[in-house]
């Protein structure tokens, strides 16, 4: 057997031993691990959704505030133009 064949067999043997040890010493069963992953993913998804809603509300508030300020500036500009127009007449 050549050197490459030995290295391949050694690699596969090491992977097999590692997988066997992982199964023997796993802290939880496969079902428990799947449940933990699902619960963690769901919690994080809900947290991201909450953050998204909060950000959306803040954005809506900022847009509303901006609209109010633009309206106020336009109203004041209209009054100023009206005042200048009456002085020119």
PDB file with SEQRES, HELIX, SHEET and CRYST1 records, atoms N, CA, C and O in Angstrom:
SEQRES   1 A   89  UNK UNK UNK UNK UNK UNK UNK UNK UNK UNK UNK UNK UNK          
SEQRES   2 A   89  UNK UNK UNK UNK UNK UNK UNK UNK UNK UNK UNK UNK UNK          
SEQRES   3 A   89  UNK UNK UNK UNK UNK UNK UNK UNK UNK UNK UNK UNK UNK          
SEQRES   4 A   89  UNK UNK UNK UNK UNK UNK UNK UNK UNK UNK UNK UNK UNK          
SEQRES   5 A   89  UNK UNK UNK UNK UNK UNK UNK UNK UNK UNK UNK UNK UNK          
SEQRES   6 A   89  UNK UNK UNK UNK UNK UNK UNK UNK UNK UNK UNK UNK UNK          
SEQRES   7 A   89  UNK UNK UNK UNK UNK UNK UNK UNK UNK UNK UNK                  
HELIX    1 AA1 UNK A    3  UNK A   24  1                                  22    
HELIX    2 AA2 UNK A   30  UNK A   88  1                                  59    
CRYST1    1.000    1.000    1.000  90.00  90.00  90.00 P 1           1          
ATOM      1  N   UNK A   1       0.851  -1.169   0.000  1.00  0.00           N  
ATOM      2  CA  UNK A   1       0.000   0.000   0.000  1.00  0.00           C  
ATOM      3  C   UNK A   1       0.905   1.244   0.000  1.00  0.00           C  
ATOM      4  O   UNK A   1       1.914   1.290   0.703  1.00  0.00           O  
ATOM      5  N   UNK A   2       0.525   2.241  -0.797  1.00  0.00           N  
ATOM      6  CA  UNK A   2       1.356   3.440  -0.857  1.00  0.00           C  
ATOM      7  C   UNK A   2       1.017   4.399   0.286  1.00  0.00           C  
ATOM      8  O   UNK A   2       0.101   4.158   1.073  1.00  0.00           O  
ATOM      9  N   UNK A   3       1.771   5.477   0.355  1.00  0.00           N  
ATOM     10  CA  UNK A   3       1.646   6.441   1.439  1.00  0.00           C  
ATOM     11  C   UNK A   3       0.274   7.125   1.438  1.00  0.00           C  
ATOM     12  O   UNK A   3      -0.285   7.375   2.505  1.00  0.00           O  
ATOM     13  N   UNK A   4      -0.278   7.431   0.253  1.00  0.00           N  
ATOM     14  CA  UNK A   4      -1.588   8.088   0.161  1.00  0.00           C  
ATOM     15  C   UNK A   4      -2.681   7.174   0.696  1.00  0.00           C  
ATOM     16  O   UNK A   4      -3.589   7.630   1.392  1.00  0.00           O  
ATOM     17  N   UNK A   5      -2.599   5.888   0.375  1.00  0.00           N  
ATOM     18  CA  UNK A   5      -3.588   4.925   0.866  1.00  0.00           C  
ATOM     19  C   UNK A   5      -3.566   4.816   2.383  1.00  0.00           C  
ATOM     20  O   UNK A   5      -4.616   4.737   3.021  1.00  0.00           O  
ATOM     21  N   UNK A   6      -2.368   4.812   2.957  1.00  0.00           N  
ATOM     22  CA  UNK A   6      -2.253   4.755   4.432  1.00  0.00           C  
ATOM     23  C   UNK A   6      -2.856   6.001   5.067  1.00  0.00           C  
ATOM     24  O   UNK A   6      -3.561   5.923   6.073  1.00  0.00           O  
ATOM     25  N   UNK A   7      -2.570   7.148   4.467  1.00  0.00           N  
ATOM     26  CA  UNK A   7      -3.110   8.403   5.020  1.00  0.00           C  
ATOM     27  C   UNK A   7      -4.632   8.416   4.946  1.00  0.00           C  
ATOM     28  O   UNK A   7      -5.293   8.886   5.872  1.00  0.00           O  
ATOM     29  N   UNK A   8      -5.184   7.911   3.870  1.00  0.00           N  
ATOM     30  CA  UNK A   8      -6.642   7.866   3.717  1.00  0.00           C  
ATOM     31  C   UNK A   8      -7.263   6.933   4.753  1.00  0.00           C  
ATOM     32  O   UNK A   8      -8.268   7.272   5.377  1.00  0.00           O  
ATOM     33  N   UNK A   9      -6.670   5.775   4.932  1.00  0.00           N  
ATOM     34  CA  UNK A   9      -7.185   4.822   5.922  1.00  0.00           C  
ATOM     35  C   UNK A   9      -7.070   5.413   7.328  1.00  0.00           C  
ATOM     36  O   UNK A   9      -7.985   5.270   8.139  1.00  0.00           O  
ATOM     37  N   UNK A  10      -5.956   6.071   7.616  1.00  0.00           N  
ATOM     38  CA  UNK A  10      -5.767   6.687   8.928  1.00  0.00           C  
ATOM     39  C   UNK A  10      -6.818   7.779   9.154  1.00  0.00           C  
ATOM     40  O   UNK A  10      -7.381   7.887  10.244  1.00  0.00           O  
ATOM     41  N   UNK A  11      -7.076   8.580   8.126  1.00  0.00           N  
ATOM     42  CA  UNK A  11      -8.077   9.645   8.238  1.00  0.00           C  
ATOM     43  C   UNK A  11      -9.460   9.059   8.496  1.00  0.00           C  
ATOM     44  O   UNK A  11     -10.166   9.508   9.399  1.00  0.00           O  
ATOM     45  N   UNK A  12      -9.844   8.074   7.721  1.00  0.00           N  
ATOM     46  CA  UNK A  12     -11.161   7.459   7.888  1.00  0.00           C  
ATOM     47  C   UNK A  12     -11.293   6.771   9.243  1.00  0.00           C  
ATOM     48  O   UNK A  12     -12.356   6.826   9.862  1.00  0.00           O  
ATOM     49  N   UNK A  13     -10.232   6.128   9.707  1.00  0.00           N  
ATOM     50  CA  UNK A  13     -10.246   5.497  11.032  1.00  0.00           C  
ATOM     51  C   UNK A  13     -10.423   6.558  12.122  1.00  0.00           C  
ATOM     52  O   UNK A  13     -11.196   6.376  13.062  1.00  0.00           O  
ATOM     53  N   UNK A  14      -9.705   7.650  11.981  1.00  0.00           N  
ATOM     54  CA  UNK A  14      -9.821   8.735  12.959  1.00  0.00           C  
ATOM     55  C   UNK A  14     -11.219   9.329  12.980  1.00  0.00           C  
ATOM     56  O   UNK A  14     -11.769   9.615  14.043  1.00  0.00           O  
ATOM     57  N   UNK A  15     -11.792   9.514  11.784  1.00  0.00           N  
ATOM     58  CA  UNK A  15     -13.170  10.026  11.719  1.00  0.00           C  
ATOM     59  C   UNK A  15     -14.153   9.062  12.373  1.00  0.00           C  
ATOM     60  O   UNK A  15     -15.058   9.486  13.092  1.00  0.00           O  
ATOM     61  N   UNK A  16     -13.977   7.784  12.127  1.00  0.00           N  
ATOM     62  CA  UNK A  16     -14.858   6.775  12.723  1.00  0.00           C  
ATOM     63  C   UNK A  16     -14.755   6.766  14.237  1.00  0.00           C  
ATOM     64  O   UNK A  16     -15.766   6.740  14.939  1.00  0.00           O  
ATOM     65  N   UNK A  17     -13.524   6.788  14.737  1.00  0.00           N  
ATOM     66  CA  UNK A  17     -13.316   6.799  16.197  1.00  0.00           C  
ATOM     67  C   UNK A  17     -13.910   8.078  16.799  1.00  0.00           C  
ATOM     68  O   UNK A  17     -14.545   8.033  17.853  1.00  0.00           O  
ATOM     69  N   UNK A  18     -13.703   9.200  16.137  1.00  0.00           N  
ATOM     70  CA  UNK A  18     -14.256  10.470  16.632  1.00  0.00           C  
ATOM     71  C   UNK A  18     -15.771  10.458  16.672  1.00  0.00           C  
ATOM     72  O   UNK A  18     -16.374  10.922  17.640  1.00  0.00           O  
ATOM     73  N   UNK A  19     -16.390   9.932  15.628  1.00  0.00           N  
ATOM     74  CA  UNK A  19     -17.852   9.849  15.593  1.00  0.00           C  
ATOM     75  C   UNK A  19     -18.369   8.915  16.686  1.00  0.00           C  
ATOM     76  O   UNK A  19     -19.366   9.224  17.338  1.00  0.00           O  
ATOM     77  N   UNK A  20     -17.708   7.787  16.892  1.00  0.00           N  
ATOM     78  CA  UNK A  20     -18.123   6.846  17.931  1.00  0.00           C  
ATOM     79  C   UNK A  20     -18.010   7.477  19.320  1.00  0.00           C  
ATOM     80  O   UNK A  20     -18.906   7.320  20.149  1.00  0.00           O  
ATOM     81  N   UNK A  21     -16.918   8.183  19.571  1.00  0.00           N  
ATOM     82  CA  UNK A  21     -16.739   8.846  20.872  1.00  0.00           C  
ATOM     83  C   UNK A  21     -17.773   9.955  21.060  1.00  0.00           C  
ATOM     84  O   UNK A  21     -18.279  10.155  22.164  1.00  0.00           O  
ATOM     85  N   UNK A  22     -18.086  10.670  19.986  1.00  0.00           N  
ATOM     86  CA  UNK A  22     -19.088  11.738  20.085  1.00  0.00           C  
ATOM     87  C   UNK A  22     -20.446  11.166  20.463  1.00  0.00           C  
ATOM     88  O   UNK A  22     -21.157  11.750  21.281  1.00  0.00           O  
ATOM     89  N   UNK A  23     -20.812  10.039  19.884  1.00  0.00           N  
ATOM     90  CA  UNK A  23     -22.093   9.402  20.202  1.00  0.00           C  
ATOM     91  C   UNK A  23     -22.083   8.887  21.640  1.00  0.00           C  
ATOM     92  O   UNK A  23     -23.076   9.026  22.354  1.00  0.00           O  
ATOM     93  N   UNK A  24     -20.964   8.291  22.070  1.00  0.00           N  
ATOM     94  CA  UNK A  24     -20.886   7.743  23.433  1.00  0.00           C  
ATOM     95  C   UNK A  24     -20.933   8.823  24.510  1.00  0.00           C  
ATOM     96  O   UNK A  24     -21.570   8.642  25.547  1.00  0.00           O  
ATOM     97  N   UNK A  25     -20.267   9.932  24.267  1.00  0.00           N  
ATOM     98  CA  UNK A  25     -20.139  10.950  25.305  1.00  0.00           C  
ATOM     99  C   UNK A  25     -21.010  12.185  25.075  1.00  0.00           C  
ATOM    100  O   UNK A  25     -20.795  13.215  25.713  1.00  0.00           O  
ATOM    101  N   UNK A  26     -21.972  12.097  24.191  1.00  0.00           N  
ATOM    102  CA  UNK A  26     -22.872  13.232  23.941  1.00  0.00           C  
ATOM    103  C   UNK A  26     -23.660  13.529  25.210  1.00  0.00           C  
ATOM    104  O   UNK A  26     -24.169  12.608  25.848  1.00  0.00           O  
ATOM    105  N   UNK A  27     -23.769  14.808  25.588  1.00  0.00           N  
ATOM    106  CA  UNK A  27     -24.473  15.157  26.821  1.00  0.00           C  
ATOM    107  C   UNK A  27     -25.988  14.974  26.717  1.00  0.00           C  
ATOM    108  O   UNK A  27     -26.666  14.847  27.736  1.00  0.00           O  
ATOM    109  N   UNK A  28     -26.525  14.960  25.491  1.00  0.00           N  
ATOM    110  CA  UNK A  28     -27.966  14.820  25.313  1.00  0.00           C  
ATOM    111  C   UNK A  28     -28.227  13.810  24.204  1.00  0.00           C  
ATOM    112  O   UNK A  28     -27.355  13.497  23.393  1.00  0.00           O  
ATOM    113  N   UNK A  29     -29.455  13.317  24.199  1.00  0.00           N  
ATOM    114  CA  UNK A  29     -29.826  12.413  23.110  1.00  0.00           C  
ATOM    115  C   UNK A  29     -30.061  13.239  21.847  1.00  0.00           C  
ATOM    116  O   UNK A  29     -30.129  14.467  21.904  1.00  0.00           O  
ATOM    117  N   UNK A  30     -30.182  12.571  20.731  1.00  0.00           N  
ATOM    118  CA  UNK A  30     -30.432  13.274  19.470  1.00  0.00           C  
ATOM    119  C   UNK A  30     -31.722  14.055  19.498  1.00  0.00           C  
ATOM    120  O   UNK A  30     -31.786  15.180  19.003  1.00  0.00           O  
ATOM    121  N   UNK A  31     -32.764  13.456  20.081  1.00  0.00           N  
ATOM    122  CA  UNK A  31     -34.058  14.141  20.165  1.00  0.00           C  
ATOM    123  C   UNK A  31     -33.957  15.396  21.032  1.00  0.00           C  
ATOM    124  O   UNK A  31     -34.479  16.452  20.674  1.00  0.00           O  
ATOM    125  N   UNK A  32     -33.283  15.271  22.172  1.00  0.00           N  
ATOM    126  CA  UNK A  32     -33.115  16.438  23.053  1.00  0.00           C  
ATOM    127  C   UNK A  32     -32.328  17.535  22.356  1.00  0.00           C  
ATOM    128  O   UNK A  32     -32.643  18.717  22.496  1.00  0.00           O  
ATOM    129  N   UNK A  33     -31.310  17.150  21.609  1.00  0.00           N  
ATOM    130  CA  UNK A  33     -30.498  18.133  20.881  1.00  0.00           C  
ATOM    131  C   UNK A  33     -31.332  18.826  19.820  1.00  0.00           C  
ATOM    132  O   UNK A  33     -31.246  20.045  19.665  1.00  0.00           O  
ATOM    133  N   UNK A  34     -32.139  18.069  19.085  1.00  0.00           N  
ATOM    134  CA  UNK A  34     -33.005  18.669  18.063  1.00  0.00           C  
ATOM    135  C   UNK A  34     -33.994  19.635  18.703  1.00  0.00           C  
ATOM    136  O   UNK A  34     -34.236  20.717  18.167  1.00  0.00           O  
ATOM    137  N   UNK A  35     -34.571  19.253  19.848  1.00  0.00           N  
ATOM    138  CA  UNK A  35     -35.502  20.141  20.557  1.00  0.00           C  
ATOM    139  C   UNK A  35     -34.796  21.412  21.002  1.00  0.00           C  
ATOM    140  O   UNK A  35     -35.346  22.506  20.874  1.00  0.00           O  
ATOM    141  N   UNK A  36     -33.580  21.275  21.523  1.00  0.00           N  
ATOM    142  CA  UNK A  36     -32.820  22.445  21.973  1.00  0.00           C  
ATOM    143  C   UNK A  36     -32.549  23.382  20.798  1.00  0.00           C  
ATOM    144  O   UNK A  36     -32.705  24.597  20.914  1.00  0.00           O  
ATOM    145  N   UNK A  37     -32.144  22.806  19.667  1.00  0.00           N  
ATOM    146  CA  UNK A  37     -31.871  23.631  18.482  1.00  0.00           C  
ATOM    147  C   UNK A  37     -33.145  24.338  18.029  1.00  0.00           C  
ATOM    148  O   UNK A  37     -33.113  25.530  17.725  1.00  0.00           O  
ATOM    149  N   UNK A  38     -34.259  23.622  17.981  1.00  0.00           N  
ATOM    150  CA  UNK A  38     -35.526  24.214  17.545  1.00  0.00           C  
ATOM    151  C   UNK A  38     -35.965  25.320  18.500  1.00  0.00           C  
ATOM    152  O   UNK A  38     -36.380  26.390  18.055  1.00  0.00           O  
ATOM    153  N   UNK A  39     -35.878  25.075  19.810  1.00  0.00           N  
ATOM    154  CA  UNK A  39     -36.271  26.084  20.796  1.00  0.00           C  
ATOM    155  C   UNK A  39     -35.392  27.325  20.698  1.00  0.00           C  
ATOM    156  O   UNK A  39     -35.885  28.452  20.737  1.00  0.00           O  
ATOM    157  N   UNK A  40     -34.100  27.108  20.571  1.00  0.00           N  
ATOM    158  CA  UNK A  40     -33.176  28.237  20.466  1.00  0.00           C  
ATOM    159  C   UNK A  40     -33.458  29.049  19.201  1.00  0.00           C  
ATOM    160  O   UNK A  40     -33.485  30.279  19.243  1.00  0.00           O  
ATOM    161  N   UNK A  41     -33.665  28.366  18.092  1.00  0.00           N  
ATOM    162  CA  UNK A  41     -33.955  29.062  16.835  1.00  0.00           C  
ATOM    163  C   UNK A  41     -35.259  29.841  16.949  1.00  0.00           C  
ATOM    164  O   UNK A  41     -35.343  30.978  16.484  1.00  0.00           O  
ATOM    165  N   UNK A  42     -36.270  29.246  17.558  1.00  0.00           N  
ATOM    166  CA  UNK A  42     -37.562  29.928  17.704  1.00  0.00           C  
ATOM    167  C   UNK A  42     -37.441  31.163  18.601  1.00  0.00           C  
ATOM    168  O   UNK A  42     -37.999  32.215  18.288  1.00  0.00           O  
ATOM    169  N   UNK A  43     -36.712  31.035  19.717  1.00  0.00           N  
ATOM    170  CA  UNK A  43     -36.517  32.181  20.616  1.00  0.00           C  
ATOM    171  C   UNK A  43     -35.811  33.326  19.901  1.00  0.00           C  
ATOM    172  O   UNK A  43     -36.203  34.487  20.021  1.00  0.00           O  
ATOM    173  N   UNK A  44     -34.780  32.987  19.169  1.00  0.00           N  
ATOM    174  CA  UNK A  44     -34.022  34.030  18.461  1.00  0.00           C  
ATOM    175  C   UNK A  44     -34.855  34.665  17.355  1.00  0.00           C  
ATOM    176  O   UNK A  44     -34.776  35.872  17.127  1.00  0.00           O  
ATOM    177  N   UNK A  45     -35.656  33.850  16.668  1.00  0.00           N  
ATOM    178  CA  UNK A  45     -36.524  34.384  15.624  1.00  0.00           C  
ATOM    179  C   UNK A  45     -37.534  35.354  16.222  1.00  0.00           C  
ATOM    180  O   UNK A  45     -37.772  36.426  15.666  1.00  0.00           O  
ATOM    181  N   UNK A  46     -38.135  34.977  17.363  1.00  0.00           N  
ATOM    182  CA  UNK A  46     -39.093  35.869  18.025  1.00  0.00           C  
ATOM    183  C   UNK A  46     -38.414  37.160  18.461  1.00  0.00           C  
ATOM    184  O   UNK A  46     -38.990  38.240  18.331  1.00  0.00           O  
ATOM    185  N   UNK A  47     -37.191  37.055  18.977  1.00  0.00           N  
ATOM    186  CA  UNK A  47     -36.455  38.253  19.384  1.00  0.00           C  
ATOM    187  C   UNK A  47     -36.176  39.169  18.200  1.00  0.00           C  
ATOM    188  O   UNK A  47     -36.323  40.387  18.300  1.00  0.00           O  
ATOM    189  N   UNK A  48     -35.776  38.583  17.088  1.00  0.00           N  
ATOM    190  CA  UNK A  48     -35.539  39.387  15.883  1.00  0.00           C  
ATOM    191  C   UNK A  48     -36.823  40.036  15.393  1.00  0.00           C  
ATOM    192  O   UNK A  48     -36.814  41.183  14.947  1.00  0.00           O  
ATOM    193  N   UNK A  49     -37.925  39.302  15.477  1.00  0.00           N  
ATOM    194  CA  UNK A  49     -39.210  39.867  15.053  1.00  0.00           C  
ATOM    195  C   UNK A  49     -39.601  41.048  15.942  1.00  0.00           C  
ATOM    196  O   UNK A  49     -40.096  42.062  15.450  1.00  0.00           O  
ATOM    197  N   UNK A  50     -39.376  40.913  17.263  1.00  0.00           N  
ATOM    198  CA  UNK A  50     -39.665  42.021  18.187  1.00  0.00           C  
ATOM    199  C   UNK A  50     -38.817  43.231  17.860  1.00  0.00           C  
ATOM    200  O   UNK A  50     -39.311  44.359  17.837  1.00  0.00           O  
ATOM    201  N   UNK A  51     -37.532  42.994  17.606  1.00  0.00           N  
ATOM    202  CA  UNK A  51     -36.645  44.104  17.251  1.00  0.00           C  
ATOM    203  C   UNK A  51     -37.103  44.766  15.952  1.00  0.00           C  
ATOM    204  O   UNK A  51     -37.052  45.990  15.827  1.00  0.00           O  
ATOM    205  N   UNK A  52     -37.543  43.974  15.000  1.00  0.00           N  
ATOM    206  CA  UNK A  52     -38.036  44.514  13.733  1.00  0.00           C  
ATOM    207  C   UNK A  52     -39.268  45.371  13.937  1.00  0.00           C  
ATOM    208  O   UNK A  52     -39.384  46.447  13.350  1.00  0.00           O  
ATOM    209  N   UNK A  53     -40.188  44.902  14.763  1.00  0.00           N  
ATOM    210  CA  UNK A  53     -41.406  45.690  15.048  1.00  0.00           C  
ATOM    211  C   UNK A  53     -41.055  47.003  15.726  1.00  0.00           C  
ATOM    212  O   UNK A  53     -41.586  48.056  15.374  1.00  0.00           O  
ATOM    213  N   UNK A  54     -40.145  46.931  16.716  1.00  0.00           N  
ATOM    214  CA  UNK A  54     -39.727  48.150  17.408  1.00  0.00           C  
ATOM    215  C   UNK A  54     -39.100  49.147  16.441  1.00  0.00           C  
ATOM    216  O   UNK A  54     -39.406  50.339  16.474  1.00  0.00           O  
ATOM    217  N   UNK A  55     -38.230  48.649  15.588  1.00  0.00           N  
ATOM    218  CA  UNK A  55     -37.565  49.515  14.614  1.00  0.00           C  
ATOM    219  C   UNK A  55     -38.580  50.114  13.655  1.00  0.00           C  
ATOM    220  O   UNK A  55     -38.477  51.287  13.295  1.00  0.00           O  
ATOM    221  N   UNK A  56     -39.555  49.326  13.240  1.00  0.00           N  
ATOM    222  CA  UNK A  56     -40.583  49.818  12.327  1.00  0.00           C  
ATOM    223  C   UNK A  56     -41.405  50.929  12.984  1.00  0.00           C  
ATOM    224  O   UNK A  56     -41.702  51.941  12.350  1.00  0.00           O  
ATOM    225  N   UNK A  57     -41.773  50.737  14.262  1.00  0.00           N  
ATOM    226  CA  UNK A  57     -42.526  51.786  14.976  1.00  0.00           C  
ATOM    227  C   UNK A  57     -41.697  53.061  15.112  1.00  0.00           C  
ATOM    228  O   UNK A  57     -42.215  54.162  14.925  1.00  0.00           O  
ATOM    229  N   UNK A  58     -40.416  52.916  15.435  1.00  0.00           N  
ATOM    230  CA  UNK A  58     -39.552  54.096  15.536  1.00  0.00           C  
ATOM    231  C   UNK A  58     -39.449  54.815  14.197  1.00  0.00           C  
ATOM    232  O   UNK A  58     -39.459  56.044  14.141  1.00  0.00           O  
ATOM    233  N   UNK A  59     -39.351  54.048  13.132  1.00  0.00           N  
ATOM    234  CA  UNK A  59     -39.279  54.644  11.802  1.00  0.00           C  
ATOM    235  C   UNK A  59     -40.571  55.376  11.478  1.00  0.00           C  
ATOM    236  O   UNK A  59     -40.540  56.484  10.942  1.00  0.00           O  
ATOM    237  N   UNK A  60     -41.710  54.765  11.799  1.00  0.00           N  
ATOM    238  CA  UNK A  60     -42.992  55.427  11.574  1.00  0.00           C  
ATOM    239  C   UNK A  60     -43.066  56.730  12.363  1.00  0.00           C  
ATOM    240  O   UNK A  60     -43.511  57.748  11.831  1.00  0.00           O  
ATOM    241  N   UNK A  61     -42.638  56.712  13.622  1.00  0.00           N  
ATOM    242  CA  UNK A  61     -42.644  57.920  14.446  1.00  0.00           C  
ATOM    243  C   UNK A  61     -41.747  58.996  13.839  1.00  0.00           C  
ATOM    244  O   UNK A  61     -42.120  60.169  13.811  1.00  0.00           O  
ATOM    245  N   UNK A  62     -40.576  58.608  13.357  1.00  0.00           N  
ATOM    246  CA  UNK A  62     -39.646  59.563  12.759  1.00  0.00           C  
ATOM    247  C   UNK A  62     -40.236  60.172  11.487  1.00  0.00           C  
ATOM    248  O   UNK A  62     -40.096  61.372  11.252  1.00  0.00           O  
ATOM    249  N   UNK A  63     -40.889  59.360  10.676  1.00  0.00           N  
ATOM    250  CA  UNK A  63     -41.505  59.864   9.446  1.00  0.00           C  
ATOM    251  C   UNK A  63     -42.634  60.829   9.791  1.00  0.00           C  
ATOM    252  O   UNK A  63     -42.749  61.892   9.181  1.00  0.00           O  
ATOM    253  N   UNK A  64     -43.459  60.469  10.758  1.00  0.00           N  
ATOM    254  CA  UNK A  64     -44.556  61.345  11.172  1.00  0.00           C  
ATOM    255  C   UNK A  64     -44.010  62.679  11.686  1.00  0.00           C  
ATOM    256  O   UNK A  64     -44.511  63.745  11.330  1.00  0.00           O  
ATOM    257  N   UNK A  65     -42.986  62.603  12.522  1.00  0.00           N  
ATOM    258  CA  UNK A  65     -42.369  63.828  13.050  1.00  0.00           C  
ATOM    259  C   UNK A  65     -41.783  64.670  11.912  1.00  0.00           C  
ATOM    260  O   UNK A  65     -41.916  65.893  11.914  1.00  0.00           O  
ATOM    261  N   UNK A  66     -41.149  64.032  10.962  1.00  0.00           N  
ATOM    262  CA  UNK A  66     -40.589  64.749   9.814  1.00  0.00           C  
ATOM    263  C   UNK A  66     -41.680  65.422   8.991  1.00  0.00           C  
ATOM    264  O   UNK A  66     -41.521  66.566   8.564  1.00  0.00           O  
ATOM    265  N   UNK A  67     -42.779  64.722   8.768  1.00  0.00           N  
ATOM    266  CA  UNK A  67     -43.899  65.302   8.024  1.00  0.00           C  
ATOM    267  C   UNK A  67     -44.445  66.531   8.739  1.00  0.00           C  
ATOM    268  O   UNK A  67     -44.736  67.549   8.110  1.00  0.00           O  
ATOM    269  N   UNK A  68     -44.582  66.427  10.064  1.00  0.00           N  
ATOM    270  CA  UNK A  68     -45.087  67.570  10.842  1.00  0.00           C  
ATOM    271  C   UNK A  68     -44.152  68.770  10.733  1.00  0.00           C  
ATOM    272  O   UNK A  68     -44.607  69.905  10.593  1.00  0.00           O  
ATOM    273  N   UNK A  69     -42.846  68.518  10.796  1.00  0.00           N  
ATOM    274  CA  UNK A  69     -41.884  69.617  10.699  1.00  0.00           C  
ATOM    275  C   UNK A  69     -41.899  70.252   9.315  1.00  0.00           C  
ATOM    276  O   UNK A  69     -41.835  71.475   9.191  1.00  0.00           O  
ATOM    277  N   UNK A  70     -41.983  69.430   8.278  1.00  0.00           N  
ATOM    278  CA  UNK A  70     -42.035  69.971   6.909  1.00  0.00           C  
ATOM    279  C   UNK A  70     -43.308  70.795   6.732  1.00  0.00           C  
ATOM    280  O   UNK A  70     -43.268  71.872   6.138  1.00  0.00           O  
ATOM    281  N   UNK A  71     -44.424  70.304   7.236  1.00  0.00           N  
ATOM    282  CA  UNK A  71     -45.688  71.041   7.143  1.00  0.00           C  
ATOM    283  C   UNK A  71     -45.566  72.379   7.860  1.00  0.00           C  
ATOM    284  O   UNK A  71     -46.019  73.403   7.349  1.00  0.00           O  
ATOM    285  N   UNK A  72     -44.960  72.375   9.035  1.00  0.00           N  
ATOM    286  CA  UNK A  72     -44.789  73.612   9.806  1.00  0.00           C  
ATOM    287  C   UNK A  72     -43.898  74.604   9.044  1.00  0.00           C  
ATOM    288  O   UNK A  72     -44.209  75.794   8.983  1.00  0.00           O  
ATOM    289  N   UNK A  73     -42.805  74.122   8.470  1.00  0.00           N  
ATOM    290  CA  UNK A  73     -41.910  74.998   7.706  1.00  0.00           C  
ATOM    291  C   UNK A  73     -42.640  75.578   6.505  1.00  0.00           C  
ATOM    292  O   UNK A  73     -42.515  76.770   6.222  1.00  0.00           O  
ATOM    293  N   UNK A  74     -43.396  74.759   5.802  1.00  0.00           N  
ATOM    294  CA  UNK A  74     -44.148  75.250   4.645  1.00  0.00           C  
ATOM    295  C   UNK A  74     -45.202  76.277   5.056  1.00  0.00           C  
ATOM    296  O   UNK A  74     -45.397  77.287   4.379  1.00  0.00           O  
ATOM    297  N   UNK A  75     -45.873  76.009   6.163  1.00  0.00           N  
ATOM    298  CA  UNK A  75     -46.886  76.944   6.662  1.00  0.00           C  
ATOM    299  C   UNK A  75     -46.239  78.284   7.016  1.00  0.00           C  
ATOM    300  O   UNK A  75     -46.761  79.342   6.667  1.00  0.00           O  
ATOM    301  N   UNK A  76     -45.091  78.231   7.717  1.00  0.00           N  
ATOM    302  CA  UNK A  76     -44.391  79.469   8.083  1.00  0.00           C  
ATOM    303  C   UNK A  76     -43.884  80.195   6.843  1.00  0.00           C  
ATOM    304  O   UNK A  76     -43.926  81.424   6.790  1.00  0.00           O  
ATOM    305  N   UNK A  77     -43.405  79.454   5.845  1.00  0.00           N  
ATOM    306  CA  UNK A  77     -42.949  80.065   4.599  1.00  0.00           C  
ATOM    307  C   UNK A  77     -44.089  80.749   3.869  1.00  0.00           C  
ATOM    308  O   UNK A  77     -43.920  81.836   3.317  1.00  0.00           O  
ATOM    309  N   UNK A  78     -45.244  80.115   3.867  1.00  0.00           N  
ATOM    310  CA  UNK A  78     -46.429  80.701   3.217  1.00  0.00           C  
ATOM    311  C   UNK A  78     -46.831  81.994   3.918  1.00  0.00           C  
ATOM    312  O   UNK A  78     -47.168  82.984   3.269  1.00  0.00           O  
ATOM    313  N   UNK A  79     -46.792  81.974   5.257  1.00  0.00           N  
ATOM    314  CA  UNK A  79     -47.122  83.186   6.022  1.00  0.00           C  
ATOM    315  C   UNK A  79     -46.120  84.295   5.712  1.00  0.00           C  
ATOM    316  O   UNK A  79     -46.509  85.448   5.528  1.00  0.00           O  
ATOM    317  N   UNK A  80     -44.829  83.950   5.652  1.00  0.00           N  
ATOM    318  CA  UNK A  80     -43.795  84.945   5.367  1.00  0.00           C  
ATOM    319  C   UNK A  80     -43.988  85.534   3.972  1.00  0.00           C  
ATOM    320  O   UNK A  80     -43.854  86.744   3.789  1.00  0.00           O  
ATOM    321  N   UNK A  81     -44.300  84.693   2.990  1.00  0.00           N  
ATOM    322  CA  UNK A  81     -44.546  85.187   1.640  1.00  0.00           C  
ATOM    323  C   UNK A  81     -45.774  86.088   1.598  1.00  0.00           C  
ATOM    324  O   UNK A  81     -45.785  87.113   0.917  1.00  0.00           O  
ATOM    325  N   UNK A  82     -46.804  85.691   2.334  1.00  0.00           N  
ATOM    326  CA  UNK A  82     -48.014  86.531   2.403  1.00  0.00           C  
ATOM    327  C   UNK A  82     -47.704  87.874   3.030  1.00  0.00           C  
ATOM    328  O   UNK A  82     -48.209  88.900   2.577  1.00  0.00           O  
ATOM    329  N   UNK A  83     -46.890  87.884   4.054  1.00  0.00           N  
ATOM    330  CA  UNK A  83     -46.508  89.125   4.728  1.00  0.00           C  
ATOM    331  C   UNK A  83     -45.707  90.014   3.788  1.00  0.00           C  
ATOM    332  O   UNK A  83     -45.949  91.220   3.738  1.00  0.00           O  
ATOM    333  N   UNK A  84     -44.782  89.469   3.059  1.00  0.00           N  
ATOM    334  CA  UNK A  84     -43.968  90.241   2.111  1.00  0.00           C  
ATOM    335  C   UNK A  84     -44.853  90.760   0.989  1.00  0.00           C  
ATOM    336  O   UNK A  84     -44.688  91.898   0.550  1.00  0.00           O  
ATOM    337  N   UNK A  85     -45.790  89.943   0.518  1.00  0.00           N  
ATOM    338  CA  UNK A  85     -46.673  90.334  -0.580  1.00  0.00           C  
ATOM    339  C   UNK A  85     -47.551  91.517  -0.175  1.00  0.00           C  
ATOM    340  O   UNK A  85     -47.774  92.422  -0.980  1.00  0.00           O  
ATOM    341  N   UNK A  86     -48.058  91.521   1.077  1.00  0.00           N  
ATOM    342  CA  UNK A  86     -48.898  92.629   1.524  1.00  0.00           C  
ATOM    343  C   UNK A  86     -48.080  93.908   1.667  1.00  0.00           C  
ATOM    344  O   UNK A  86     -48.608  94.999   1.448  1.00  0.00           O  
ATOM    345  N   UNK A  87     -46.813  93.799   2.027  1.00  0.00           N  
ATOM    346  CA  UNK A  87     -45.976  94.974   2.146  1.00  0.00           C  
ATOM    347  C   UNK A  87     -45.623  95.565   0.774  1.00  0.00           C  
ATOM    348  O   UNK A  87     -45.407  96.770   0.646  1.00  0.00           O  
ATOM    349  N   UNK A  88     -45.569  94.709  -0.239  1.00  0.00           N  
ATOM    350  CA  UNK A  88     -45.246  95.177  -1.579  1.00  0.00           C  
ATOM    351  C   UNK A  88     -46.435  95.847  -2.247  1.00  0.00           C  
ATOM    352  O   UNK A  88     -46.263  96.657  -3.159  1.00  0.00           O  
ATOM    353  N   UNK A  89     -47.636  95.517  -1.800  1.00  0.00           N  
ATOM    354  CA  UNK A  89     -48.847  96.122  -2.407  1.00  0.00           C  
ATOM    355  C   UNK A  89     -49.059  97.503  -1.963  1.00  0.00           C  
ATOM    356  O   UNK A  89     -50.024  98.144  -2.379  1.00  0.00           O  
TER     357      UNK A  89                                                      
END                                                                             
